[in-house]
Amino acid sequence: MRDLLARAEAGEGISLEETASLVAREDEAACRALYEAACRVKLRYVGNDVYLRGLIEYSNICARNCLYCGIRRGNGRIRRFELGLDEILGAAALAEEYGYGSVVLQGGERRDGRAVELVDEAVRGIRKAFPGLGITLSCGEQSHDVYRRWRESGADRYLLRIESSSRELFRRIHPADSDFDERLAALKDLRAAGFQVGSGVMIGLPRQTAADLARDIFFFRDLDLDMIGMGPWLPQHDAPLRDDTPETPEKAARRFRLGLNMIAVTRLLLRDVNIASTTALQTLRPADGREMGLLAGANVIMPNVGAVEHRADYQLYDGKPDLDENAAAIRAALERSIARIGGHIAYRTQGTPRHYLARLNRLSEG
């Protein structure tokens, strides 16, 4: 373990089997050594800054029927909503007031003209009113022309999660109208459109192995991604995806540990990318889940700046935290907790991934 970590920290390259062995570590001492090594790499390559992205959940209307998701098309038990342009701009104004360097527009996946136009208007409105804010979109698969349109309107980043790089697992958690190759092509279209590109996976899916997760990290590397957003899989009571055995505290603890391990190993191998410490970690450990993600190598957190009235209607999984906390309370709690672990919040900083900047430099030199 000591030799493997030393080689990974030095960037010497490790095999798929060795990567899987790090992801699968369970003993406390080994996990602590893994996180400490990842943090040293984080400090060396991206620094101690934590970038806050103001999350705006603008719609829970979705055309997809993914088997793990609470806002899936087939869930008739939730109240659907879509924010108006003024509400989206109001949330962006709050992010600007709080000193967040970026906002994230996240919504259910739709490709109809109304949905495309709303996102475009929101991006142009935010760019005009708050020119210093970075804009990340998480709006699912779209055509190359739509991606290019949104990029030209002013969006900087796009997060499109693959959910699993295993074709077998991808088929198991998606309906027949979701196609792995189409998702992969969309990620490549995003790069061609000029976005900073991010993806991610669910961790601890039923019948998922450590080797599957190791292949996910190699998938991130091979696609030359700039951002990684991944977190533990959490059951949703209205979604069909279930484990074969009942949920237990021990299983939840295992998924939490796997989530931290994946952050750490991804940091060791990918070095200068941005990695989010996701809300799913906070769901499993409300007191310090996201903070532990930072200590395992993450450097991005996405606090919600949307209206409290819609939080309960945007639950991708059960147990989502901060449903009744306003944006000011969430910000104050983050400031306290990040200071407690020695992190530094980079206010009014977009936090462009250094990986992306390095690639631009390589292109200009070549």
C-alpha distance (Angstrom), angle and dihedral (degrees) to the residues before:
residue distance angle dihedral
M1 . . .
R2 3.80 . .
D3 3.80 93.0 .
L4 3.81 92.7 44.4
L5 3.79 92.3 51.2
A6 3.80 91.4 47.0
R7 3.80 91.5 53.4
A8 3.81 92.5 45.8
E9 3.80 92.2 48.1
A10 3.80 90.7 49.4
G11 3.80 90.4 52.5
E12 3.79 94.1 -119.4
G13 3.78 93.1 139.5
I14 3.79 127.6 -109.7
S15 3.79 131.5 -144.6
L16 3.78 127.6 -104.7
E17 3.81 90.1 -106.9
E18 3.81 91.8 51.2
T19 3.79 90.5 47.5
A20 3.81 90.3 52.3
S21 3.80 90.3 50.3
L22 3.83 90.4 56.0
V23 3.80 92.5 47.1
A24 3.81 90.5 50.8
R25 3.83 97.1 51.1
E26 3.78 112.9 130.9
D27 3.79 108.4 167.9
E28 3.78 113.7 99.7
A29 3.80 97.6 -128.6
A30 3.80 93.2 50.9
C31 3.80 92.4 47.1
R32 3.80 90.9 49.2
A33 3.80 90.5 51.7
L34 3.81 89.8 48.4
Y35 3.82 93.1 52.1
E36 3.79 92.8 45.5
A37 3.81 91.0 52.4
A38 3.81 90.8 48.2
C39 3.80 91.1 50.3
R40 3.79 91.4 52.1
V41 3.80 89.1 53.0
K42 3.80 90.3 47.0
L43 3.80 92.1 52.3
R44 3.81 91.1 47.8
Y45 3.81 97.2 47.7
V46 3.82 107.9 27.0
G47 3.81 105.2 10.6
N48 3.79 131.7 -133.7
D49 3.81 96.8 -62.2
V50 3.79 119.5 123.5
Y51 3.80 113.8 -152.4
L52 3.79 117.5 -148.5
R53 3.81 119.1 -151.7
G54 3.80 116.0 -166.2
L55 3.81 105.5 -130.3
I56 3.82 117.1 -141.4
E57 3.81 112.4 -172.4
Y58 3.78 96.0 -162.9
S59 3.83 101.6 173.9
N60 3.79 140.7 6.3
I61 3.81 93.7 -163.7
C62 3.81 107.0 118.1
A63 3.78 134.9 178.1
R64 3.81 93.0 -159.8
N65 3.79 126.9 85.8
C66 3.82 101.7 -155.0
L67 3.79 111.2 175.8
Y68 3.82 96.0 -130.2
C69 3.81 101.1 46.1
G70 3.78 131.5 99.7
I71 3.81 94.8 -153.1
R72 3.82 94.0 49.0
R73 3.80 115.5 143.1
G74 3.79 92.4 -108.9
N75 3.80 95.8 56.2
G76 3.81 103.8 103.3
R77 3.80 93.9 172.8
I78 3.80 98.9 78.2
R79 3.78 130.4 79.3
R80 3.79 109.5 -116.1
F81 3.80 120.6 -138.4
E82 3.77 141.5 174.0
L83 3.79 122.7 -167.2
G84 3.76 119.3 -130.2
L85 3.78 121.6 -123.5
D86 3.80 92.5 -100.7
E87 3.81 91.4 53.2
I88 3.81 91.5 50.4
L89 3.80 91.7 49.0
G90 3.80 89.6 47.4
A91 3.81 90.7 55.6
A92 3.80 90.0 47.6
A93 3.80 89.1 51.4
L94 3.80 88.5 55.0
A95 3.81 90.7 52.1
E96 3.80 89.3 50.4
E97 3.81 91.4 48.7
Y98 3.81 91.2 51.0
G99 3.79 92.2 51.2
Y100 3.79 96.8 -113.6
G101 3.78 109.7 158.8
S102 3.80 95.6 -143.8
V103 3.77 145.4 16.1
V104 3.80 128.8 -140.4
L105 3.81 119.7 -146.2
Q106 3.79 106.4 -155.5
G107 3.77 126.6 176.7
G108 3.75 145.7 143.5
E109 3.77 115.7 -68.0
R110 3.81 112.9 -92.1
R111 3.79 132.6 153.7
D112 3.81 100.5 -173.7
G113 3.79 119.5 120.8
R114 3.81 95.1 -109.0
A115 3.81 92.7 54.9
V116 3.81 93.5 45.2
E117 3.80 91.5 49.1
L118 3.81 93.5 49.1
V119 3.80 92.1 54.1
D120 3.79 91.0 45.8
E121 3.81 92.3 50.3
A122 3.79 90.8 47.0
V123 3.81 93.0 50.5
R124 3.81 92.5 47.9
G125 3.79 91.2 45.4
I126 3.80 93.9 50.3
R127 3.78 92.3 44.9
K128 3.82 91.3 52.0
A129 3.81 97.3 43.6
F130 3.81 98.2 37.6
P131 3.81 108.6 23.9
G132 3.81 93.2 172.6
L133 3.80 95.6 58.5
G134 3.77 119.5 100.3
I135 3.80 113.5 -134.0
T136 3.80 122.9 -145.2
L137 3.80 121.1 -175.4
S138 3.79 126.9 -155.3
C139 3.80 102.9 178.1
G140 3.78 104.4 131.4
E141 3.78 131.3 -120.0
Q142 3.80 116.2 -10.2
S143 3.79 135.9 162.1
H144 3.78 120.7 -83.0
D145 3.82 88.9 -111.2
V146 3.80 91.8 55.7
Y147 3.79 91.7 48.3
R148 3.79 90.3 51.3
R149 3.80 91.3 47.2
W150 3.79 93.0 52.7
R151 3.80 91.4 45.6
E152 3.80 91.6 51.4
S153 3.81 89.8 48.5
G154 3.79 89.3 59.7
A155 3.81 111.9 -86.8
D156 3.81 113.2 141.8
R157 3.81 107.4 -172.1
Y158 3.75 138.3 28.4
L159 3.80 128.5 -160.6
L160 3.81 115.1 -159.1
R161 3.77 112.1 166.9
I162 3.78 119.1 -148.5
E163 3.87 88.3 -160.7
S164 3.82 89.5 -153.1
S165 3.79 131.4 11.3
S166 3.81 88.3 -151.7
R167 3.80 108.8 98.1
E168 3.81 89.9 -151.3
L169 3.80 93.7 52.4
F170 3.80 91.3 42.5
R171 3.83 90.0 55.9
R172 3.79 91.5 46.1
I173 3.82 94.5 56.0
H174 3.82 98.9 37.9
P175 3.81 133.4 61.0
A176 3.78 121.8 -112.7
D177 3.81 93.9 -92.2
S178 3.83 91.6 64.5
D179 3.78 112.2 86.2
F180 3.80 124.9 -163.6
D181 3.80 93.9 -149.9
E182 3.81 91.7 50.9
R183 3.80 90.1 52.6
L184 3.80 90.5 49.3
A185 3.82 91.2 48.3
A186 3.81 89.6 50.8
L187 3.80 90.9 55.5
K188 3.78 89.3 52.8
D189 3.82 91.1 47.1
L190 3.80 88.8 54.5
R191 3.79 90.9 55.1
A192 3.82 90.4 48.1
A193 3.81 89.8 51.0
G194 3.80 90.1 57.5
F195 3.80 101.5 -107.1
Q196 3.76 127.4 144.8
V197 3.81 94.9 -114.7
G198 3.78 128.9 -141.0
S199 3.77 135.3 176.4
G200 3.77 138.7 165.4
V201 3.77 148.6 175.0
M202 3.78 142.9 -127.2
I203 3.78 113.6 -104.7
G204 3.79 124.0 -143.8
L205 3.80 98.3 20.9
P206 3.80 116.5 169.4
R207 3.83 109.3 -78.6
Q208 3.80 92.6 3.7
T209 3.81 113.8 141.2
A210 3.80 134.2 -152.3
A211 3.81 87.1 -110.2
D212 3.82 89.3 57.1
L213 3.80 89.8 53.1
A214 3.80 92.3 47.0
R215 3.80 88.8 53.1
D216 3.82 88.1 51.5
I217 3.81 89.9 59.1
F218 3.80 91.1 48.3
F219 3.81 87.7 49.1
F220 3.83 89.6 55.5
R221 3.79 89.3 49.7
D222 3.78 95.8 46.9
L223 3.82 91.9 50.3
D224 3.81 89.2 50.6
L225 3.81 91.3 -130.8
D226 3.80 122.8 -170.8
M227 3.80 99.5 -155.5
I228 3.79 135.2 31.3
G229 3.81 123.2 -158.3
M230 3.81 113.3 177.7
G231 3.76 137.4 141.4
P232 3.80 145.0 165.1
W233 3.79 118.0 -62.7
L234 3.80 110.3 -110.7
P235 3.81 123.4 -167.4
Q236 3.82 119.1 -115.5
H237 3.78 117.4 -151.9
D238 3.82 94.8 -137.5
A239 3.83 95.6 43.5
P240 3.83 121.6 91.3
L241 3.81 96.8 -134.8
R242 3.77 109.3 102.7
D243 3.77 136.2 162.7
D244 3.80 119.1 -114.4
T245 3.79 91.7 -116.4
P246 3.83 132.5 42.3
E247 3.79 119.7 -83.0
T248 3.81 113.4 -98.6
P249 3.81 135.1 178.9
E250 3.80 88.2 -111.6
K251 3.81 92.3 56.6
A252 3.80 91.4 47.3
A253 3.81 90.0 50.1
R254 3.80 90.3 50.8
R255 3.82 91.8 52.6
F256 3.79 90.1 48.7
R257 3.79 91.4 52.2
L258 3.81 90.6 46.7
G259 3.81 88.8 51.7
L260 3.80 91.4 54.9
N261 3.80 91.9 43.9
M262 3.80 91.2 52.5
I263 3.80 91.7 51.3
A264 3.79 91.0 49.3
V265 3.81 97.0 46.3
T266 3.81 91.5 44.4
R267 3.79 89.1 52.9
L268 3.80 91.5 49.6
L269 3.80 93.3 51.1
L270 3.83 102.9 33.9
R271 3.81 97.1 35.6
D272 3.83 105.9 179.6
V273 3.83 103.7 38.4
N274 3.80 124.1 109.6
I275 3.82 112.5 -107.5
A276 3.80 123.3 -166.7
S277 3.76 124.6 -138.7
T278 3.78 96.6 -143.0
T279 3.78 135.2 -144.7
A280 3.81 89.6 -114.7
L281 3.81 88.2 71.0
Q282 3.80 89.3 51.9
T283 3.79 89.8 49.6
L284 3.81 91.0 57.5
R285 3.82 94.1 41.0
P286 3.83 108.1 23.0
A287 3.80 94.5 179.5
D288 3.78 99.1 54.3
G289 3.81 112.5 -11.5
R290 3.80 98.6 121.9
E291 3.79 91.6 40.4
M292 3.81 90.0 54.8
G293 3.80 87.0 51.8
L294 3.81 88.8 57.3
L295 3.80 90.1 49.3
A296 3.82 88.9 52.1
G297 3.81 92.7 55.7
A298 3.82 109.4 -77.8
N299 3.82 121.6 130.4
V300 3.84 106.2 -177.3
I301 3.81 132.1 72.7
M302 3.81 125.9 -179.9
P303 3.83 111.4 -150.6
N304 3.80 115.6 -168.1
V305 3.81 116.2 -108.8
G306 3.80 95.9 173.1
A307 3.79 126.3 108.9
V308 3.80 116.4 -75.1
E309 3.82 91.0 -132.1
H310 3.82 92.4 73.3
R311 3.82 100.4 40.7
A312 3.79 95.3 92.7
D313 3.81 89.7 52.0
Y314 3.81 93.0 56.9
Q315 3.78 103.3 60.2
L316 3.78 111.5 138.8
Y317 3.82 87.8 178.2
D318 3.79 137.8 10.5
G319 3.79 121.5 -82.5
K320 3.79 99.6 29.2
P321 3.83 107.4 176.8
D322 3.82 130.1 -131.2
L323 3.80 94.5 32.9
D324 3.79 91.2 146.1
E325 3.82 99.4 29.1
N326 3.79 117.7 105.3
A327 3.79 120.4 -135.5
A328 3.81 93.2 -101.1
A329 3.80 92.8 55.4
I330 3.81 91.5 47.1
R331 3.81 90.9 51.2
A332 3.81 93.2 48.6
A333 3.81 92.0 49.6
L334 3.80 91.4 49.4
E335 3.78 92.3 50.2
R336 3.79 90.8 53.5
S337 3.79 96.2 45.0
I338 3.80 96.4 44.8
A339 3.80 91.0 48.2
R340 3.80 88.9 50.3
I341 3.81 92.2 60.0
G342 3.81 93.9 43.7
G343 3.80 97.7 -104.9
H344 3.79 125.1 144.2
I345 3.80 120.6 -136.6
A346 3.80 110.3 -140.2
Y347 3.78 100.3 -145.0
R348 3.82 120.3 -162.9
T349 3.79 89.9 11.4
Q350 3.80 122.3 120.7
G351 3.79 92.3 -151.4
T352 3.78 97.5 -144.5
P353 3.82 107.5 -160.6
R354 3.77 111.1 -98.4
H355 3.78 87.4 -140.5
Y356 3.80 89.2 63.0
L357 3.81 92.5 47.7
A358 3.80 90.9 49.2
R359 3.79 90.6 52.0
L360 3.81 91.1 50.6
N361 3.78 89.2 51.5
R362 3.80 91.1 50.8
L363 3.80 90.9 50.4
S364 3.81 92.9 49.1
E365 3.79 91.4 49.0
G366 3.78 93.5 46.1
